């Protein structure tokens, strides 16, 4: 439990350093861990961590997280849904999931491709600095 909270705070502080105003949903069992906003945009963020980011179990958890994020009502354009994934140990992945496929099998494949590119250092959203 503590490590999950630690990673939420890491992500929160990184976003604040980038100029975002961030609120943490403390004790949340819902789909949104962090809400980050600036003058023009709001991000609804689910924070996840895993030792083996490409495992079948991790992919299942990520698919569930993305599907849960999609249940949160949000006006188009100004709000986006994001998944922040922490490799333990390792870098962060920040990924907007609004354009991901809606079917569970296609979503799982898309997440697996993203994670593999990120893990191999070929993904634009790879971030070592959080």
Secondary structure, DSSP 8 states (H G I E B T S, - for coil): -HHHHHHHHHHHHHHHHTT-EEEE-TT--SS-SEEEE-SS-EEEEEEEEESSTTSHHHHHHHHHHHHHHTTS---TTTEEEEEEEEESSS-EEEEE-TTS-SSHHHHHHHHHHHHHHHHTT--TTEES--
